[in-house]
């Protein structure tokens, strides 16, 4: 059985720059909504540790459905978080 190289490390990800923008937009949206990380995590149904990692850019490729849950809990559109110029 051949084992692949595993997941890429954060430093090796080509998405690190966009993850930083996404992290900032989520954090700013949460603060604008006057929510704590715990409140947002609970409303979105995600682990607090996951939200913290996303907000600090530690997760360079967050799951699509995780981001959808966060966006929904924030009451904003997915397009508002789009880190593409």
C-alpha positions in Angstrom: 0.0 0.0 0.0 1.4 3.4 -1.0 1.0 6.2 1.5 0.8 9.7 0.1 2.8 12.7 1.4 0.0 13.8 3.7 -1.5 17.2 4.2 0.6 20.2 3.3 2.0 22.2 6.1 0.7 25.7 6.5 4.0 27.2 5.3 3.8 25.1 2.2 0.3 26.1 1.2 -0.2 28.3 -1.8 -3.3 29.7 0.0 -1.6 31.3 3.0 -1.9 34.9 1.7 -5.6 34.4 1.0 -6.2 32.7 4.3 -4.8 35.7 6.1 -7.3 38.0 4.3 -10.1 35.6 5.0 -9.1 35.4 8.7 -9.1 39.2 8.9 -12.5 39.5 7.2 -14.1 36.9 9.5 -12.6 38.5 12.6 -13.7 42.0 11.5 -17.2 40.8 10.7 -17.5 39.0 14.1 -16.4 42.2 15.9 -18.8 44.3 13.8 -21.6 41.9 14.9 -20.4 42.4 18.5 -19.9 38.7 19.0 -17.2 36.8 20.9 -15.5 33.9 19.3 -17.4 31.6 21.6 -20.8 33.1 20.6 -19.9 32.8 16.9 -18.6 29.2 17.2 -21.8 28.2 19.1 -24.1 29.8 16.5 -22.1 28.4 13.6 -21.9 24.9 15.2 -18.2 24.7 14.9 -15.6 24.1 17.6 -14.2 27.2 19.2 -10.7 25.9 18.5 -11.5 25.7 14.8 -12.8 29.2 14.7 -9.7 30.5 16.5 -7.4 28.7 14.0 -9.4 30.2 11.1 -9.3 33.7 12.6 -5.5 33.5 13.1 -4.8 32.1 9.7 -3.5 28.8 11.1 -6.0 27.0 8.9 -5.0 27.9 5.3 -7.7 25.8 3.6 -10.8 25.8 5.8 -13.7 23.6 4.8 -16.4 25.0 2.6 -19.3 24.0 4.8 -17.4 25.4 7.9 -17.1 28.8 6.2 -20.8 28.6 5.1 -21.8 28.0 8.7 -19.7 30.9 9.9 -21.1 33.2 7.3 -24.7 32.2 8.1 -24.1 32.8 11.8 -22.6 36.2 11.0 -25.6 37.1 8.8 -23.4 38.1 5.9 -23.0 36.8 2.4 -20.2 34.5 1.3 -19.1 37.1 -1.3 -18.3 39.5 1.6 -15.6 37.1 2.7 -14.2 36.4 -0.7 -10.4 37.1 -0.4 -9.9 37.5 -4.1 -9.4 41.0 -5.4 
